[in-house]
Amino acid sequence: TREAGFRESVVNSLGTEAHRHGDKHSILVQMQFSDSCLSLRRAERSARDHCILARPPQCPLHCLRGAGADETLTQTTQRDVSLAAAVVMETCDGGVLLTQRALDMRTYPGVWVVPGGHVEHGETLEQAALRELSEETGVHLVGTPVEIKILGLWESTFPPLLSRGQPRRHHIIIYLHVKTTQSQDALQQVLKLCPREVASASWLRAHQIETICRAVPNASIPGHFGVVQRSKSGLQSELRPLSFLVRDPPDEMSVEDCERLSSGTRFALQQWMKSNLEKDEATVASET
């Protein structure tokens, strides 16, 4: 057991070479969270309660692994790996809430994500996820009937590409699926976007999520998604091309980030789709 360092990819430190399925950017883990500390260990597929930890293929800390990493990261202040919780919230009628980060944020401005943020000291993962959901969107689910389960873990660095500068932030994001008994229309009525963090919000349906997750990067895909955007007079509705959500981040440091879906959110939605498929298969099997 050892503490994760800022300068090393956590996926690398757990030993991707042992992953039997040939994907060097993901690994099965067993996790334990207590006293504000996340512990991870490599797991076999046969192990109970395992989940997936993944990272983007262009992860800067993976690309910098080896003898040259310390020299390259000389301008990076030593710090720990931070922990965040994010929530894929699904309504009883199948709506999944996304939020667009405020356009003046220092990290990932204008990028589409699911609500989430830092886990505060003393919080459980569920408490952190529901608090962030409430703070960012005005949707309060504490004390209401919900089903919560972990979808997966994502290793994130900022900037996301070496071409955009040295890594300055290193997170493990735990994505939780929260299923509420409330409808999309009911929650839309209480939606109140935090002006410091959120520019817009959108409710996606399963067929849109499937299209996004199956598309290759920068593909031209048909269709639009509905958006509610903050304005001085309240929330205004508009349609935007669904192809915005399959854009890659720009390579050059001098170019501002574009409206796109974050790679971590895409991963979380893929895990949500997989979880729903497994649930449907289990239901069919129990009926036969």
C-alpha positions in Angstrom: 0.0 0.0 0.0 1.3 3.5 -0.9 0.0 7.0 -1.3 -0.8 8.1 -4.8 1.5 10.9 -6.0 0.5 13.9 -8.2 3.1 13.1 -10.8 2.1 9.5 -11.5 -1.0 8.1 -13.2 -3.0 6.1 -10.7 -3.9 3.6 -13.4 -0.2 3.1 -14.1 0.6 2.7 -10.4 -1.9 -0.1 -10.0 -0.2 -2.0 -12.9 -2.1 -2.0 -16.2 0.1 -4.7 -17.4 -1.9 -7.1 -15.3 -5.1 -6.2 -17.0 -6.2 -9.3 -18.9 -8.3 -7.5 -21.5 -5.5 -5.6 -23.2 -6.8 -2.1 -22.5 -3.8 -0.2 -20.9 -6.0 2.8 -20.1 -8.4 1.0 -17.7 -8.3 -1.5 -14.9 -10.7 -3.2 -12.5 -10.4 -2.1 -8.9 -11.9 -2.7 -5.5 -12.4 0.5 -3.6 -12.9 1.5 0.0 -13.8 5.1 1.1 -13.5 6.0 4.8 -12.2 8.9 6.9 -12.1 11.0 3.7 -9.6 8.7 2.1 -10.1 6.6 -1.0 -8.2 3.2 -1.1 -7.9 1.3 -4.3 -6.5 -2.1 -5.2 -6.4 -4.1 -8.4 -9.2 -6.6 -8.7 -10.0 -9.6 -10.8 -13.2 -9.7 -12.8 -14.4 -12.5 -10.5 -14.0 -10.4 -7.4 -17.2 -9.1 -5.8 -18.0 -5.3 -5.8 -15.4 -4.4 -8.4 -15.6 -1.4 -10.6 -13.6 0.1 -13.4 -11.0 2.9 -13.2 -10.2 4.5 -16.5 -8.3 7.4 -18.0 -8.2 9.1 -21.5 -5.6 7.6 -23.9 -3.9 11.0 -24.1 -3.5 11.3 -20.3 -0.5 13.6 -19.8 0.8 11.7 -16.7 0.7 8.5 -18.7 2.5 10.1 -21.6 5.2 11.5 -19.3 5.9 8.2 -17.5 9.5 7.3 -17.1 12.7 9.1 -16.4 11.8 12.3 -18.1 8.7 13.0 -16.0 10.3 14.8 -13.1 12.3 17.1 -15.4 9.2 17.9 -17.4 7.1 18.7 -14.4 9.6 21.1 -12.7 7.0 23.9 -12.7 4.3 21.7 -11.1 4.0 22.2 -7.3 3.9 18.9 -5.4 0.3 18.1 -4.3 -1.9 15.2 -3.6 -4.4 13.6 -6.0 -7.7 15.2 -5.3 -11.0 13.4 -5.0 -14.3 14.4 -6.6 -17.8 12.9 -6.8 -20.1 13.5 -9.8 -23.7 12.4 -10.4 -25.4 10.9 -13.4 -29.0 11.8 -12.3 -31.8 9.9 -14.0 -35.4 10.8 -13.6 -38.2 8.3 -13.3 -39.1 8.9 -17.0 -35.6 8.6 -18.3 -34.1 12.1 -18.5 -30.4 12.5 -17.7 -29.2 15.9 -16.6 -26.1 17.5 -18.0 -24.7 20.9 -17.2 -22.4 23.2 -19.2 -19.7 24.8 -17.2 -19.7 28.6 -17.0 -17.8 30.3 -19.8 -15.5 32.2 -17.5 -14.3 29.2 -15.4 -10.5 28.7 -15.3 -10.8 25.0 -16.1 -12.9 23.5 -18.9 -15.0 26.6 -19.6 -18.1 25.8 -21.7 -17.6 22.1 -21.5 -20.6 19.8 -20.8 -20.4 17.6 -17.7 -22.6 16.0 -15.1 -22.9 17.9 -11.8 -20.1 17.2 -9.3 -17.1 18.6 -7.4 -14.7 18.1 -4.5 -15.5 15.7 -1.7 -15.3 17.7 1.5 -13.7 16.4 4.6 -16.1 14.2 6.6 -18.6 13.7 3.7 -19.6 10.4 2.2 -19.4 10.1 -1.6 -23.2 10.1 -1.7 -23.4 13.3 0.4 -20.9 15.0 -1.7 -22.6 14.1 -5.0 -26.0 15.2 -3.8 -24.6 18.5 -2.3 -22.9 19.4 -5.6 -26.1 18.6 -7.5 -28.1 20.9 -5.2 -25.5 23.7 -5.3 -25.1 23.7 -9.1 -28.6 23.0 -10.3 -31.0 23.7 -7.4 -32.2 20.1 -7.5 -32.5 18.8 -3.9 -32.7 15.1 -3.5 -31.5 14.7 0.1 -34.3 13.0 2.0 -36.2 11.9 -1.1 -36.4 8.3 -2.4 -33.3 7.6 -4.6 -31.3 4.6 -5.8 -27.6 5.3 -5.8 -24.8 3.1 -7.1 -21.2 3.6 -8.4 -20.8 3.6 -12.1 -17.0 3.9 -12.3 -13.9 6.0 -11.5 -12.1 8.4 -13.9 -8.6 9.7 -13.7 -8.5 13.3 -14.9 -5.7 15.9 -15.3 -5.8 19.5 -16.3 -4.9 20.6 -18.9 -6.1 17.4 -20.6 -3.3 17.4 -23.3 0.4 18.0 -22.9 0.2 20.3 -25.9 -1.9 22.6 -23.7 0.7 22.8 -20.9 2.0 20.9 -17.9 -0.5 19.1 -15.6 -1.7 21.4 -12.8 -4.6 19.4 -11.5 -4.9 15.7 -10.9 -8.3 14.1 -9.8 -10.0 10.8 -9.3 -13.7 11.4 -10.1 -16.2 8.9 -8.8 -19.3 8.8 -10.9 -22.5 7.8 -9.2 -25.8 6.9 -10.8 -28.7 8.5 -8.9 -32.2 7.3 -9.9 -35.0 9.5 -8.6 -38.7 8.9 -8.4 -39.3 12.4 -9.6 -40.0 13.3 -13.3 -38.0 15.4 -15.6 -40.8 18.0 -15.8 -41.0 18.3 -12.0 -37.3 18.8 -11.7 -37.2 21.2 -14.6 -39.6 23.4 -12.6 -37.1 23.8 -9.7 -34.0 24.1 -11.8 -31.8 27.0 -10.6 -28.4 27.2 -12.2 -25.5 28.5 -10.1 -24.2 31.5 -12.0 -20.6 31.0 -10.8 -20.4 27.4 -12.2 -23.2 26.7 -14.7 -24.0 28.4 -18.0 -26.7 26.0 -19.3 -28.4 22.6 -18.7 -29.8 19.9 -20.8 -31.9 16.8 -20.4 -30.7 13.9 -22.6 -32.7 10.8 -23.5 -31.3 7.3 -23.8 -31.2 7.3 -27.7 -29.3 10.6 -27.7 -26.8 9.2 -25.2 -26.3 6.1 -27.2 -25.7 8.2 -30.4 -23.1 10.3 -28.6 -21.3 7.3 -27.0 -21.1 5.3 -30.2 -19.9 8.2 -32.4 -16.3 8.7 -33.3 -14.7 12.0 -32.2 -15.5 15.0 -34.3 -18.1 13.1 -36.3 -21.0 14.9 -37.9 -24.0 13.3 -36.4 -27.7 14.2 -37.0 -30.0 15.7 -34.5 -30.1 18.4 -31.8 -30.3 18.6 -28.0 -32.5 20.9 -26.0 -30.7 23.4 -23.8 -31.9 25.8 -21.1 -29.5 28.7 -20.8 -29.1 31.3 -18.1 -30.0 34.8 -19.1 -30.9 38.1 -17.3 -34.6 37.3 -17.6 -34.3 33.7 -16.4 -33.8 30.4 -18.3 -34.2 30.5 -22.1 -34.6 27.4 -24.3 -32.8 26.7 -27.5 -31.6 23.8 -29.7 -27.9 23.0 -30.4 -26.3 20.4 -32.7 -25.8 17.1 -31.1 -22.4 16.9 -32.9 -21.1 19.6 -30.4 -21.0 16.8 -27.8 -18.6 14.6 -29.8 -15.9 17.2 -30.3 -12.3 16.6 -29.2 -10.5 19.3 -27.2 -8.3 21.6 -29.3 -4.7 20.7 -29.4 -3.1 24.1 -29.2 -2.6 25.9 -25.9 -3.4 29.2 -27.6 -6.9 28.1 -28.6 -9.7 28.3 -26.1 -11.6 25.1 -25.3 -14.7 24.4 -27.3 -18.3 23.4 -26.4 -18.0 19.6 -26.1 -18.6 16.7 -23.7 -15.9 16.0 -21.2 -14.1 12.7 -21.7 -14.9 11.7 -18.1 -18.6 12.4 -18.7 -18.6 10.4 -21.9 -17.1 7.5 -19.9 -19.7 7.9 -17.2 -22.6 7.8 -19.8 -21.0 4.7 -21.4 -21.0 3.0 -18.0 -24.6 4.1 -17.4 -25.6 2.5 -20.8 -23.8 -0.7 -19.9 -25.4 -0.8 -16.5 -28.9 -0.4 -18.0 -28.2 -3.1 -20.6 -27.1 -5.5 -17.9 -30.2 -4.7 -15.8 -32.4 -5.4 -18.9 -30.7 -8.7 -19.6 -31.1 -9.7 -16.0 -34.8 -8.9 -16.1 -35.3 -11.0 -19.3 -33.3 -13.9 -17.8 -35.5 -13.8 -14.6 -38.7 -13.9 -16.7 -37.6 -17.0 -18.7 
